[in-house]
């Protein structure tokens, strides 16, 4: 070998090594994950994001890097969700009510007093019903990787503690831009103010609104205790937060990477749920120490507003786009004529919905006044009378016929 060529060989070797190293770096796939709340240690969105990042990077052997963007760095929730849909954002953790703006079937999760416990909600969402909801969302180019949880939503305000429904009257509450939340607070006599999350802290601080409804962990993570005084434990809605990924981003992954991301979603969801549940008790105590006046609600059932002689609960504006697994085998008797066709039932403004946790409920859709219903056997399943409804659709609540769901 000509010794005069050794420097050239050394330079060539170094160049090849650098190219190989660059190729390895380029081979790593980056997924950008955004959410709108803080990156605090107990924020449920942040807890889920960190769990997903760790699980993905471990399962993929480092071939995928997840970059985290909290605090609305990628926009408000609707912007993140639309970005995921069109492929300009890779992934996000989004509140269920916002998901429902693009796939109305998800409204089922926001019905007040729908789930009586976290365990019950998890069983429903991890079952067939959750799978069908995910399938409907996939048609919008958004893939659902897990139903994480924000905890039950509570009422906070600067006017007065809430102990009975009358305490909501006249109080201006920020609500999500979702018809169920709007109708729920208006039905209680409050003034619902739809507002994007990014505007809420300042609106409370300046007195534009009196308060809002929010999970305990988000009260702490967003420092709402600095601008609100009263925290009332109404547990009115179980807050589902969905971990989603863009179909466009997912389709670019290798088969092994797709498997890693899918499995990581399951692992992260289980971890996020457990961590959030463990954090909540300490967070509640901490909020009291930070100056919030916390009160329990003795009789939450008093908030289940009724408008019928038999105690039926009515939901306005609920979309008819619910998944088929939500429906019971139903016989409705209208004017003495049995009807089993779901489209016909919707035309008449009602439908029976059954979750896989064993919960039966009457959910109403539309805005009609139903008349001529056989009051003795308006709705029946397997010869068991479920619920009867006699009036127009104008309340925002649903009542379980069977509240003892197996969990």
Phi, psi and omega in degrees: 000137178284116185297336180294341181270355184301317178300324179293317178298321179296318179295320179296317180297316179297322179294318179296320179297318180296320178295319179296318179295318178297321178297322180294319179295318181295333182288342180285126180273135179252129174245124179264122184245123183241154171206171192258344181269191187284175174255026182296161185295337182246359177297125186297328177291315180294321178301315179293320181296314180294322179296320179293316179303311181298317183292319181293312184295327177287313184293330182271001182065027179085002180283346176238132174248129177257120177260135187256135182228085178278186170056041174063023180297333177257011179112177173289173187300318180297322179293319178296314181299315179293325175297319176297319181298318185263001173087009177272346172234137185285313188204162179201165170241115195233141177295141185305319183299331178283320174303322181295342177290335180256334175225095188302340179301334182289350176302335182303327182286343184262002179297133182299138176057029180288311182255136181268347180202162177298319182298319179296315179298317181297323180295319179294311186288332178275358182260202186296323180299315178298322179296319181290324175298317179298322179296323178291323179291327180299331178292345177261015178069026176237123180260131182265124183258344179179147175263093176279176183226143176261354184093171178290145182274142183235165178260130174231143180197175180252006183266305185192156175292151179257118177238331180224161182307324182299338181289346178276338186300134175078000182262133180273113181249129169290132175231162175292159183281071187216130186299329181293316179293321179298312182292326181300311183285325176295324180294331178277358179094002176278176176249104181282130180239099178297133186202140175293150184301320184298340181265351195288313184303311181295323180296320176291315182301320182272355179082011176297324173234160181270334184181198182199178174240137197193147175290156183302315183296327181283331173302314182289311184296327182266359180062033177295341177295343179284339186234000177231150188256315189254134175237115181248126187276079182274336181049042190282333180216135173282125186268107175270133173236126188262135172270117186233157177222146179293134176299325179297316179292319181295320182294340179280347183283156173286163178305319179294321179292321177300317179297318180298317181293317180297313180292323179297325177300318179293314181297314182295322180297314179298317180293318180297317179299313182295317181294316181297319179296320180292328183284333195297317182298316179294322180296319181297317177296321180294324179295323176295320179293334179274003172112354179285143177265109188261133175225143173277162177251117187296316183232087181296331182298340179295338180279350178282082186296140178239159178217018181228158183295331184264005177084020178291152177246144192233140182237117179276147169072012179289128183296149176275006184273039181279150182291153185298330182291349179281347187266140170280165165283111194243141164239116176254134180256111180238122184054037178078003183248121179293136178231127179242350182283123185297323180298320178294320178297319179296321179301329181270001170094011180211162176202149175269133178239138180227124176273161183285353175281359179094019181262130176253136177210158175257111178251132183257146178230141176102203182213031185268169169255119183271123180233165176072022180273136176297109187290339181276336184208057184294318180226131179218149177219124180052042178066010178256120179292131180264269186222157180239147177225142189228358190227179182290163184271113179206356179258163187247032184230158180230142179244138174284139169278321177239107183267357181261068181285140174292129180230000000 
